[in-house]
């Protein structure tokens, strides 16, 4: 199946963990460089003190950088989530939002650093914002990327 940004957005909107957490994929850029997500506060995604459950905050940003890189790099690359860390800054109330993006510089660095077949572990920082623009949480995602076949040496 060939994914399009629209098809991915629709599939992620129906993804059971996202339905259960109330995560909504708002936008997938036509060039695969950006995804925007949101999550409202509901009875089913609140924690014991009535704010956003931390696991749902992380889940709303979890697979997207990997999915974007897979599309941007193509089938000649292996792309995996390797590690993540979330730091909670303040309680999340109301609707929270995040924008995940991959810059041209990051993409160029990944291509350059994997050109001879080695792996690279790029780290991306994603902030989750509340309705007032305050940072609710900062997520650091480390991905594993390598070319499936090393490029031929230059002659």
Beta strands, then each sheet from edge to edge (+ up, - down):
strand 1: 23-28
strand 2: 34-39
strand 3: 77-88
strand 4: 96-101
strand 5: 119-120
strand 6: 123-129
strand 7: 135-147
sheet 1: 1+ 2- 4+ 6- 7+ 3-
sheet 2: 1+ 2- 4+ 6- 7+ 5-
end
